[in-house]
Amino acid sequence: MQITGTAGQPSTIDEYTEWNARQLASQSVSRRTLLAAVMAGAGGYATAQFKLADAAFAAGGGTAGTSGTVISGRHLSFVADRHGHPSNAMAVTAQLVNRDGMLPKRLRAFVEVGTDPGRFGHRFEADIVHLVGQYAIPGGPIGSQFYAKAALTGLRADTVYHYRLRLSDGTTSGEAYFTTAPAQRLGRYHEVPAPFTFTAFADVGTNNAPTDPRYAWSADPDSVKAAGGTWPKGVFDNNYYADADPVASPTTGTDPHPAATLSNLMATQRPVFTLLAGDICYADPGGSGLPADDTGALPGSTAKPGTNLYNPYVWDVFLNQIEGQAAYTPWMFATGNHDMEPLYGNTSFLGDSPNHGYGGHEYRLDLPKNGPRTCPSVYRFVYGNVAVISVDANELSNEIQTNKGYSDGAQLRWLTSTLKHWRTDPEVAPTIDFVVAFFHHCAFSTTNNHASDGGVRDALDPLFTRYQVDLVVQGHNHLLERTDPIRNGKPTRQAPDGSTIDPVTDGVTYICAGSGGRPRYPFRPKPDATTAPPPPGVPVPTEGPQALAEGQRYRGYTPPGGANTSENNTENVINSYVWSAEGTAINGSGYPQGTKVPEEVSWSQVRYDDYAFLAVDVVPAALGKKTTFTIRTLADALPGTNEPYTEIDRITLARRAGRARIRLDPGHS
């Protein structure tokens, strides 16, 4: 049965998952029987999973036990209490993989923790959870994965802890370590936290695909031979980079594996945490949360209308790809459109909340559970003098509406309450100098593929202006773009490379950091009356920089032929657009989508269309003294530099420490 998005058919993730559950319930073959058949045998998924996990287990210093189970994909996350302070706890998650696809009965998992290398004085038992999923569509994927999850509590603030995972059969992982956050500061502004750095990016993916044990793919789309093989490039990995890409070109590029490289480069900055603003691994390459059907995943083909391709084992590749960093530094995730995975419906963690495609994340990741109950990827935490909030932009998007409105307003009510608490509470506000929000769909961007989302902008920009959010990290557009500071949708000043910004008076800085490794997107083409129209009433220019295609704009960039001769290198882009909810309809791919409205912008300060990440250096200060928040953009393997990364932009946000409390005008909530 196909779901095509026609009248009467499901159109939201909640409806898709309900449909799938009904179809599965009517089938005579049980999910457990089908899982066993797919996982078993030398040619089953279990063997493919085990080979990948065993290699990661050995590389991480693991020691085998008696059952043949290995531990891979270790990653950390802050455990934040209701106030959002992660100073006395840490969450640890790892994947458990056995050769036969199942775990031994009565197997138990523990995390051993201590403050000295090799000495573990405390032991925490981990829950072992089984994430399973099956689609009723005959060509739909089947998933079976096991994860060990533990919350390490009662820790001391600002302390280095060493840890390892141990299974009851004697298996142990290699040793890793982490540092807890600085102590919570409430009331008066007391101790000054030490300077720290965090990193951020989005749209990462993998540079390897999981092995597919069912098929050996042929160059002929109609010919599929039985046997184990690998997926074609670009189906379930990032490897469809264009030859014209100066960094990731498969023939002349300086770095053919930017997704893996950027994760490793971030370690050079010694971050205390990393933010990933959605589109994590691209197990769903379609990115619209449609039902999963892999029968169209042959070379040169795409998913059938009304469905997406989906491969749950891409997660295995991704978690092993980041383990070298995420086993030592907490990685905090927001959800993007490629993270809506309706294969699983809801999990036991989510209870009776709406189906939104995040059930798998509840098992694979450990996100703080201090946000609205129905929004598992919405949460907050405070590190030092910086407060961070994760927003689910899928719930607000006008462009891709399969999850729009699922919380029935709960997310925005909670977000408003949280920002108000941080900025107005007389006990809390003096301890928080900077506020960072991160989410996926861009409120402000000029990229050709997605540009700006009006649903996200309309919901968030007034709130962020009112409560003086300092930095917004976005993704979705596969490049790097920074705005000038913005208040209520308008730029307040120019802020070129090297600027110091006063967020109180200047406003919010928005950065699209969707440059994490997925093949790059272009900026807007030359203005054209039909394909790239300027706003109504603005004529298509015939000369000058606005008559040119949008170009790059960053430190050290030299446009072909000189500035504004072959590219428009100004802040002004007359042929950008914003997604509107007006005219929403089911598009050709089978999901509800809004429409593009042309807009002219004057806030596009920095643009780079290859691979980069953000490193943010925070220097707290004593009460009343200047505290700074410096945002550095580091580009991967910039051609001609012969360096692993190059700084291409830097700005500094400055405030007076302990003086961020605001007093709202009467009538503001």
MILOLUM-336470 format. One record per residue (C-alpha): z, x, y; residue number from 1. Coordinates in Angstrom, 2 decimals. Layout:
<rs>
      c3      c1      c2  nr
       Z       X       Y NUM
...
</rs>
This chain:
<rs>
      c3      c1      c2  nr
    0.00    0.00    0.00   1
   -0.95    1.30    3.41   2
    0.90    0.65    6.65   3
   -1.78    0.54    9.30   4
    0.02   -0.74   12.36   5
   -1.91   -4.02   12.44   6
   -0.33   -7.28   13.51   7
    2.66   -8.17   11.37   8
    3.07   -4.65   10.01   9
    6.08   -2.41   10.75  10
    5.89   -0.39   13.96  11
    9.28    1.34   14.22  12
   11.05    3.83   11.98  13
   13.74    1.25   11.25  14
   11.07   -1.16   10.00  15
    9.27    1.56    8.00  16
   12.40    2.54    6.11  17
   13.30   -1.07    5.35  18
    9.78   -1.63    4.02  19
   10.03    1.47    1.84  20
   13.40    0.42    0.41  21
   12.02   -2.99   -0.54  22
    8.96   -1.47   -2.21  23
   11.03    1.01   -4.20  24
   13.37   -1.74   -5.35  25
   10.41   -3.66   -6.78  26
    9.06   -0.72   -8.80  27
    9.89   -0.30  -12.48  28
   10.21    3.52  -12.38  29
   13.54    4.54  -10.89  30
   13.86    7.24   -8.25  31
   16.10    9.32  -10.52  32
   13.55    9.28  -13.36  33
   10.73   10.26  -11.02  34
   12.79   13.02   -9.38  35
   13.61   14.52  -12.76  36
    9.95   14.56  -13.76  37
    8.78   16.18  -10.54  38
   11.54   18.81  -10.36  39
   11.53   19.87  -14.02  40
    9.49   22.46  -15.86  41
    8.01   25.81  -15.00  42
    5.46   24.17  -12.75  43
    7.90   21.87  -10.98  44
    9.31   21.98   -7.47  45
   12.53   23.51   -8.81  46
   10.79   26.75   -9.70  47
    9.08   26.96   -6.31  48
   12.35   26.27   -4.49  49
   14.25   28.79   -6.55  50
   11.83   31.66   -5.93  51
   12.17   31.26   -2.17  52
   15.95   30.80   -2.26  53
   16.52   33.68   -4.68  54
   14.65   36.10   -2.42  55
   16.75   35.01    0.59  56
   19.93   35.20   -1.51  57
   19.19   38.79   -2.50  58
   18.18   39.81    1.03  59
   21.45   38.38    2.35  60
   23.56   40.44   -0.06  61
   24.40   37.67   -2.55  62
   25.93   38.25   -5.97  63
   24.85   36.06   -8.90  64
   27.28   33.97  -10.94  65
   26.98   32.47  -14.41  66
   25.05   29.27  -13.66  67
   21.98   30.76  -12.00  68
   22.65   28.94   -8.72  69
   21.86   30.81   -5.50  70
   22.95   30.33   -1.88  71
   20.39   30.48    0.94  72
   19.67   29.21    4.45  73
   23.19   29.70    5.82  74
   23.64   28.44    9.38  75
   26.47   27.77   11.79  76
   27.19   24.98   14.25  77
   30.00   24.29   16.67  78
   32.50   21.66   15.58  79
   33.48   19.97   18.82  80
   36.39   17.58   19.27  81
   36.15   14.42   21.37  82
   36.44   16.53   24.53  83
   33.62   18.80   23.39  84
   35.50   22.09   23.06  85
   34.49   24.21   20.03  86
   37.16   26.93   20.36  87
   39.13   26.38   17.14  88
   36.54   25.46   14.50  89
   33.09   26.23   13.10  90
   30.78   24.36   10.72  91
   28.98   26.23    7.93  92
   26.06   24.80    5.96  93
   24.02   26.47    3.21  94
   21.51   25.36    0.62  95
   22.32   25.57   -3.09  96
   19.35   25.99   -5.44  97
   19.21   26.20   -9.24  98
   16.26   26.99  -11.48  99
   16.20   23.54  -13.06 100
   16.42   21.58   -9.81 101
   19.91   20.26  -10.46 102
   23.39   21.77  -10.08 103
   25.85   22.26  -12.93 104
   28.40   19.48  -13.35 105
   31.75   20.15  -11.72 106
   30.34   23.03   -9.63 107
   32.50   23.56   -6.54 108
   31.77   25.48   -3.35 109
   34.13   27.24   -0.94 110
   33.93   29.17    2.32 111
   36.27   32.16    2.43 112
   37.31   33.31    5.91 113
   39.21   36.25    7.37 114
   39.50   38.31   10.54 115
   38.71   41.64    8.83 116
   35.52   42.64    7.01 117
   35.79   42.02    3.28 118
   39.24   40.43    3.52 119
   39.33   36.65    3.29 120
   42.78   35.16    3.70 121
   41.74   31.51    4.01 122
   39.61   29.28    1.80 123
   37.99   25.97    2.76 124
   36.39   23.74    0.14 125
   32.85   22.64    1.00 126
   31.33   19.28    0.20 127
   28.21   19.50   -1.95 128
   25.73   16.79   -0.94 129
   22.47   15.82   -2.63 130
   19.67   14.83   -0.26 131
   17.06   12.80   -2.11 132
   14.09   10.82   -0.91 133
   11.01    9.09   -2.28 134
    8.20    7.11   -0.69 135
    6.83    4.01   -2.33 136
    3.29    5.03   -1.33 137
    1.78    6.63   -4.50 138
    0.89    9.84   -2.67 139
    4.18    9.97   -0.82 140
    6.44   13.00   -1.17 141
    9.61   13.29   -3.21 142
   12.53   15.40   -2.03 143
   15.58   16.78   -3.82 144
   17.82   19.34   -2.07 145
   21.50   20.30   -2.27 146
   23.66   21.53    0.60 147
   27.20   22.90    0.80 148
   28.94   21.84    4.03 149
   32.33   22.94    5.31 150
   34.23   22.60    8.57 151
   36.44   25.62    9.20 152
   39.34   24.37   11.30 153
   42.57   25.79   12.69 154
   40.86   28.96   13.92 155
   41.92   30.99   16.95 156
   39.86   30.88   20.11 157
   37.63   33.81   21.10 158
   38.13   35.54   17.74 159
   35.70   37.23   15.33 160
   35.83   35.80   11.80 161
   34.13   37.15    8.69 162
   33.09   34.70    6.00 163
   31.21   34.21    2.76 164
   30.42   31.29    0.46 165
   31.72   31.32   -3.11 166
   30.85   28.98   -5.97 167
   33.17   28.16   -8.84 168
   30.83   29.96  -11.27 169
   31.42   33.27   -9.45 170
   28.35   33.22   -7.21 171
   29.00   34.67   -3.74 172
   26.82   34.92   -0.69 173
   26.65   38.04    1.41 174
   29.20   38.45    4.16 175
   28.50   37.26    7.69 176
   30.61   36.73   10.81 177
   30.93   34.59   13.92 178
   32.99   34.40   17.11 179
   34.79   31.23   18.18 180
   34.39   29.93   21.72 181
   36.84   30.81   24.53 182
   40.00   28.74   24.77 183
   39.83   25.29   26.29 184
   40.82   25.19   29.94 185
   42.25   21.95   31.24 186
   44.06   21.29   34.46 187
   44.23   24.23   36.82 188
   41.57   26.92   36.82 189
   43.39   29.72   34.95 190
   41.86   32.59   32.97 191
   38.33   33.65   33.80 192
   36.12   33.67   30.66 193
   34.19   36.86   29.94 194
   30.46   36.89   30.77 195
   28.24   35.58   27.99 196
   24.59   34.88   27.15 197
   22.94   32.01   25.30 198
   19.32   31.55   24.27 199
   17.00   28.54   24.10 200
   13.55   27.50   22.96 201
   11.75   24.63   21.19 202
    8.76   23.76   18.97 203
    9.35   26.53   16.46 204
    8.01   25.75   12.97 205
    7.38   28.34   10.28 206
    4.84   31.07    9.63 207
    4.92   30.41    5.89 208
    4.33   27.25    3.89 209
    6.31   26.18    0.83 210
    4.61   26.66   -2.51 211
    3.15   23.43   -3.87 212
    3.51   23.43   -7.66 213
    1.22   20.44   -8.16 214
   -2.08   21.86   -6.96 215
   -4.12   24.94   -6.36 216
   -6.09   24.02   -3.28 217
   -9.83   24.51   -3.28 218
  -12.10   25.11   -0.32 219
  -13.88   21.95   -1.45 220
  -11.85   18.95   -0.15 221
  -12.95   16.93   -3.19 222
  -11.94   19.56   -5.73 223
   -8.30   19.99   -6.70 224
   -7.38   22.06   -9.73 225
   -4.14   21.62  -11.62 226
   -1.75   24.61  -11.33 227
    0.70   26.01   -8.84 228
   -0.66   27.02   -5.48 229
   -0.05   27.12   -1.77 230
   -0.98   24.69    0.94 231
   -3.98   25.44    3.15 232
   -3.09   27.24    6.37 233
   -2.02   24.98    9.18 234
   -1.01   21.97    7.06 235
    2.69   22.79    6.61 236
    2.95   25.99    8.63 237
    1.96   27.29   12.08 238
   -0.98   29.35   10.92 239
   -3.79   27.61   12.74 240
   -3.68   29.97   15.73 241
   -6.97   30.24   17.60 242
   -8.91   33.48   17.79 243
   -8.73   33.17   21.60 244
   -4.92   33.33   21.53 245
   -4.11   36.83   22.87 246
   -0.73   36.93   21.12 247
   -1.13   35.08   17.81 248
   -4.86   35.50   17.19 249
   -5.35   36.23   13.47 250
   -7.95   38.88   14.34 251
   -6.94   40.55   17.61 252
   -3.47   39.23   18.45 253
   -0.38   41.32   19.18 254
    1.95   39.17   17.01 255
    0.57   36.91   14.27 256
    4.02   35.46   13.42 257
    5.64   34.41   16.72 258
    7.97   31.76   15.24 259
    9.76   34.28   13.05 260
    9.55   36.98   15.71 261
   11.19   34.94   18.47 262
   14.17   34.07   16.26 263
   14.69   37.77   15.63 264
   14.12   38.76   19.26 265
   16.85   36.41   20.41 266
   19.37   38.52   18.48 267
   18.67   41.39   20.88 268
   20.30   39.29   23.63 269
   23.54   38.88   21.62 270
   23.73   35.13   22.33 271
   26.92   33.16   21.76 272
   24.80   30.15   20.77 273
   21.16   29.09   20.60 274
   19.66   25.77   21.71 275
   16.56   24.41   19.97 276
   15.18   21.50   21.97 277
   13.44   19.62   19.19 278
   10.49   19.98   16.81 279
   12.45   22.19   14.50 280
   10.39   22.97   11.39 281
    7.44   20.51   11.32 282
    8.04   19.13    7.85 283
    6.29   16.12    9.42 284
    3.24   17.67   11.15 285
    2.06   14.29   12.46 286
    5.09   13.83   14.68 287
    5.23   10.05   15.02 288
    7.70    9.04   12.31 289
    5.13    7.10   10.28 290
    5.49    6.59    6.51 291
    4.81    9.70    4.44 292
    1.63   10.02    2.38 293
    0.32   13.45    1.31 294
   -2.84   12.29   -0.43 295
   -4.91   13.27    2.59 296
   -3.52   16.79    2.83 297
   -6.63   18.53    1.53 298
   -8.43   21.24    3.52 299
  -10.21   19.77    6.47 300
   -8.51   16.37    6.22 301
   -5.66   14.59    7.97 302
   -3.20   11.87    7.08 303
   -4.54    8.38    6.51 304
   -4.17    5.97    9.46 305
   -0.68    4.53    9.60 306
    0.88    7.46    7.73 307
    1.95   11.06    8.29 308
    1.96   14.03    5.97 309
    5.46   15.14    5.01 310
    6.89   18.02    2.97 311
   10.70   18.27    2.74 312
   10.50   21.81    1.39 313
    9.31   23.12    4.76 314
   13.02   22.90    5.62 315
   13.77   25.47    2.90 316
   11.32   27.89    4.52 317
   12.68   27.29    8.00 318
   16.37   27.65    7.17 319
   15.66   30.92    5.37 320
   13.51   32.07    8.31 321
   16.40   31.69   10.78 322
   19.25   32.69    8.45 323
   19.40   36.24    9.79 324
   20.42   34.79   13.17 325
   21.90   31.38   12.40 326
   24.39   32.75    9.85 327
   26.00   34.68   12.73 328
   25.36   32.53   15.82 329
   25.70   28.74   16.09 330
   22.34   27.01   16.41 331
   22.52   23.65   18.19 332
   19.60   21.25   17.69 333
   18.12   18.32   19.57 334
   15.61   16.02   17.87 335
   11.92   15.96   18.72 336
    9.10   13.70   17.63 337
    8.35   15.91   14.60 338
   11.98   15.49   13.52 339
   11.71   11.73   12.89 340
   11.64   11.68    9.08 341
   11.85    8.15    7.64 342
   11.71    9.43    4.03 343
   15.50    9.21    3.78 344
   16.53    6.15    5.73 345
   20.19    6.32    6.60 346
   22.73    8.47    4.82 347
   26.31    7.69    3.93 348
   27.32    9.57    7.09 349
   25.53    7.06    9.31 350
   26.78    3.80    7.85 351
   25.06    0.69    9.21 352
   23.44    2.27   12.28 353
   19.69    1.76   12.82 354
   17.28    3.79   10.73 355
   15.85    6.44   13.03 356
   14.60    9.19   10.72 357
   17.59   11.49   11.17 358
   19.25   10.90    7.80 359
   18.03   14.25    6.49 360
   19.47   16.08    9.49 361
   22.92   14.76    8.65 362
   22.76   16.73    5.40 363
   20.83   19.83    6.48 364
   22.44   20.39    9.88 365
   25.96   20.08   11.27 366
   25.76   18.45   14.67 367
   28.98   17.55   16.52 368
   29.88   13.91   15.96 369
   31.28   13.17   19.42 370
   28.33   11.20   20.80 371
   27.50    7.50   20.44 372
   27.97    6.43   16.82 373
   24.40    5.26   16.36 374
   22.82    8.45   17.78 375
   23.59   11.38   15.44 376
   21.61   13.94   17.45 377
   23.35   13.09   20.74 378
   26.48   15.16   21.35 379
   28.25   17.51   23.76 380
   30.21   20.73   23.79 381
   31.74   23.09   26.34 382
   31.59   26.87   26.11 383
   33.47   28.78   28.81 384
   32.48   27.26   32.12 385
   29.24   25.71   30.78 386
   28.99   22.15   29.45 387
   26.02   21.32   27.19 388
   24.66   17.93   26.22 389
   22.00   17.08   23.62 390
   19.84   14.05   24.41 391
   17.54   12.20   21.99 392
   14.35   11.84   24.02 393
   12.65    9.98   21.16 394
   14.79    7.00   22.14 395
   13.43    7.10   25.70 396
    9.79    8.13   25.27 397
    6.88    6.11   26.59 398
    4.37    8.32   24.79 399
    5.57    7.98   21.17 400
    7.54    4.78   20.80 401
    8.45    4.57   17.10 402
   12.10    5.23   18.00 403
   12.18    3.85   21.52 404
   15.27    1.83   22.33 405
   16.89    2.11   18.90 406
   20.39    2.61   20.38 407
   20.15   -0.56   22.52 408
   21.33    1.39   25.56 409
   24.25    3.17   23.86 410
   22.83    6.62   24.51 411
   22.43    6.16   28.27 412
   25.83    4.52   28.61 413
   27.45    7.44   26.80 414
   25.43   10.00   28.76 415
   26.44    8.43   32.06 416
   30.10    8.35   31.03 417
   30.03   11.97   29.87 418
   28.39   13.33   33.02 419
   30.73   11.32   35.21 420
   33.73   12.67   33.26 421
   32.56   16.27   33.61 422
   31.80   16.03   37.31 423
   34.50   13.68   38.66 424
   37.63   13.96   36.50 425
   40.18   15.97   38.52 426
   41.46   17.74   35.38 427
   38.09   18.49   33.75 428
   35.66   19.05   36.64 429
   37.34   22.24   37.94 430
   36.85   23.90   34.53 431
   33.09   23.20   34.28 432
   30.81   24.97   36.71 433
   27.39   24.49   35.08 434
   25.93   21.59   33.11 435
   22.95   22.04   30.78 436
   21.00   19.21   29.15 437
   18.47   19.83   26.41 438
   16.00   17.45   24.78 439
   12.41   17.29   23.63 440
    9.87   15.20   25.59 441
    9.33   16.58   29.09 442
   10.48   14.74   32.16 443
    8.43   17.22   34.19 444
    5.44   19.18   32.89 445
    1.74   19.52   33.64 446
    0.47   20.50   30.19 447
   -2.81   18.99   29.06 448
   -1.53   17.66   25.71 449
    1.57   15.69   26.73 450
    2.37   16.36   30.43 451
    5.35   14.29   31.67 452
    7.00   11.33   29.96 453
    7.83    8.59   32.44 454
   10.34    6.95   30.11 455
   12.37   10.14   29.90 456
   12.00   10.89   33.60 457
   12.97    7.41   34.79 458
   16.05    7.32   32.55 459
   17.37   10.83   33.11 460
   16.27   12.25   36.46 461
   18.41    9.88   38.59 462
   21.45   10.62   36.42 463
   20.88   14.35   36.53 464
   20.47   14.26   40.30 465
   23.58   12.15   40.80 466
   25.81   14.30   38.59 467
   24.31   17.66   39.58 468
   23.00   18.85   36.23 469
   22.00   22.48   36.73 470
   19.44   23.23   34.00 471
   17.32   21.03   31.74 472
   15.66   22.65   28.71 473
   12.70   20.66   27.36 474
   10.12   21.14   24.60 475
    7.14   19.13   23.28 476
    4.54   21.06   25.28 477
    3.75   24.33   23.51 478
    4.09   26.72   26.40 479
    6.53   27.80   29.11 480
    6.70   25.98   32.43 481
    9.45   26.03   35.08 482
    9.76   23.64   37.98 483
   11.07   24.19   41.45 484
   14.47   22.48   41.86 485
   14.09   18.70   41.89 486
   16.18   15.85   43.28 487
   15.24   12.25   42.52 488
   11.79   13.24   41.34 489
   10.87   15.40   44.33 490
   10.97   19.19   44.76 491
   13.39   20.35   47.45 492
   12.21   23.94   47.95 493
   10.04   26.66   46.49 494
   11.85   28.88   44.00 495
    9.59   31.76   42.97 496
   10.53   34.51   40.55 497
   13.73   36.22   41.73 498
   15.08   33.22   43.63 499
   18.72   32.23   43.91 500
   19.19   28.46   43.74 501
   22.13   26.37   44.93 502
   22.13   23.40   42.52 503
   24.45   21.40   44.77 504
   21.90   21.18   47.57 505
   18.66   22.20   45.85 506
   18.81   20.07   42.71 507
   17.92   20.34   39.03 508
   15.73   23.03   37.45 509
   13.57   21.80   34.55 510
   12.08   24.29   32.09 511
    9.72   23.43   29.27 512
   10.40   26.07   26.58 513
    8.15   24.63   23.87 514
    6.86   28.17   23.37 515
    8.87   28.85   20.21 516
    5.99   29.62   17.86 517
    3.85   26.54   17.28 518
    0.22   27.20   18.38 519
   -0.06   27.04   22.14 520
   -1.31   24.22   24.35 521
   -3.56   24.61   27.40 522
   -2.82   23.53   30.93 523
   -4.90   20.83   32.60 524
   -8.67   21.35   32.84 525
  -10.80   21.23   35.97 526
  -10.30   17.89   37.76 527
  -12.77   15.29   36.56 528
  -13.13   11.64   37.44 529
  -12.82   10.48   33.80 530
  -11.09   13.10   31.60 531
   -8.68   14.65   34.14 532
   -8.55   12.28   37.10 533
   -6.39   12.85   40.17 534
   -4.19    9.96   41.34 535
   -5.89    6.88   42.79 536
   -7.09    7.59   46.30 537
   -7.25   11.36   45.81 538
  -10.88   12.50   45.57 539
  -12.04   15.01   42.98 540
  -12.23   18.25   44.99 541
  -15.47   20.19   45.23 542
  -14.07   23.53   46.44 543
  -10.85   25.49   46.76 544
   -8.14   26.10   44.15 545
   -7.72   22.40   43.40 546
  -11.31   22.29   42.15 547
  -10.40   24.77   39.40 548
   -8.76   24.34   36.02 549
   -4.99   24.80   36.07 550
   -4.07   28.44   35.48 551
   -1.09   30.54   34.55 552
    1.52   31.62   37.09 553
    4.14   34.20   36.16 554
    5.34   37.69   37.06 555
    2.66   40.28   36.37 556
   -0.17   37.84   35.67 557
   -3.58   38.74   37.08 558
   -6.08   35.86   36.96 559
   -9.68   36.69   36.13 560
  -11.48   37.36   39.37 561
   -8.29   37.16   41.45 562
   -5.87   34.42   42.42 563
   -7.42   30.98   42.89 564
  -10.95   32.15   42.24 565
  -11.26   31.19   38.56 566
   -7.98   29.26   38.08 567
   -5.74   27.11   40.20 568
   -2.63   29.30   40.46 569
   -0.75   27.21   43.00 570
    2.30   25.01   42.47 571
    0.11   22.00   43.22 572
   -1.75   20.24   40.40 573
   -3.61   17.14   41.50 574
   -4.82   16.02   38.05 575
   -1.60   15.93   36.04 576
   -0.32   12.70   34.49 577
    2.80   10.85   33.39 578
    3.20    8.50   30.41 579
    3.86    4.87   31.34 580
    5.11    2.02   29.14 581
    2.54   -0.25   30.76 582
   -0.30   -1.03   28.39 583
    1.60    0.03   25.27 584
   -0.43   -0.66   22.11 585
   -0.79    0.55   18.52 586
   -3.10    3.56   18.75 587
   -5.63    4.79   16.20 588
   -3.01    6.77   14.31 589
   -0.90    3.68   13.82 590
    2.08    3.95   16.17 591
    2.92    2.31   19.51 592
    1.95    4.48   22.47 593
    2.01    4.06   26.24 594
   -0.71    4.98   28.71 595
   -1.42    7.95   30.97 596
   -1.04    7.47   34.72 597
   -2.53   10.22   36.92 598
   -0.12   11.98   39.27 599
   -0.24   14.80   41.79 600
    2.60   17.33   41.53 601
    3.87   20.13   43.73 602
    6.73   21.47   41.59 603
    5.01   23.60   38.90 604
    6.41   27.01   39.83 605
    5.98   29.16   36.67 606
    3.44   28.71   33.86 607
    2.82   30.81   30.72 608
    0.78   29.48   27.81 609
    1.93   31.69   24.93 610
    5.24   32.38   23.16 611
    8.55   32.97   24.92 612
   12.23   32.07   24.92 613
   15.00   31.74   27.50 614
   18.02   34.01   27.77 615
   20.73   32.69   30.09 616
   23.39   35.09   31.39 617
   26.57   33.39   32.62 618
   29.11   35.26   34.75 619
   32.25   33.16   35.32 620
   34.48   33.92   38.29 621
   37.94   33.31   39.71 622
   38.60   30.07   41.55 623
   36.48   29.83   44.70 624
   34.47   32.98   43.96 625
   30.73   32.99   43.21 626
   29.84   32.29   39.59 627
   26.26   32.83   38.47 628
   23.90   31.51   35.83 629
   20.81   33.70   35.49 630
   17.82   32.37   33.52 631
   15.46   35.01   32.15 632
   12.14   34.14   30.49 633
   11.19   36.67   27.81 634
    7.61   36.60   26.52 635
    6.72   37.77   23.02 636
    4.42   40.79   22.65 637
    2.62   40.33   25.97 638
   -0.82   41.95   25.57 639
   -1.07   45.35   27.21 640
    2.68   45.99   27.47 641
    3.23   47.63   24.06 642
    6.73   46.10   24.13 643
    8.25   43.53   21.76 644
    9.03   41.29   24.70 645
    8.58   41.28   28.47 646
   10.56   39.52   31.17 647
    8.13   37.33   33.11 648
   10.49   35.24   35.25 649
   14.08   35.27   36.49 650
   16.07   32.91   38.66 651
   19.80   32.67   39.37 652
   21.81   29.50   39.90 653
   24.97   30.10   41.96 654
   28.08   27.97   42.48 655
   31.67   28.37   43.64 656
   33.88   28.59   40.57 657
   36.11   25.59   40.03 658
   34.50   23.65   42.89 659
   31.96   21.51   40.99 660
   33.86   18.24   41.27 661
   31.88   15.58   43.10 662
   32.98   12.37   44.77 663
   30.62    9.50   44.18 664
   29.54    7.09   46.87 665
   31.15    3.64   46.61 666
   29.38    1.51   44.05 667
   28.16    4.41   41.88 668
   29.24    4.28   38.28 669
</rs>
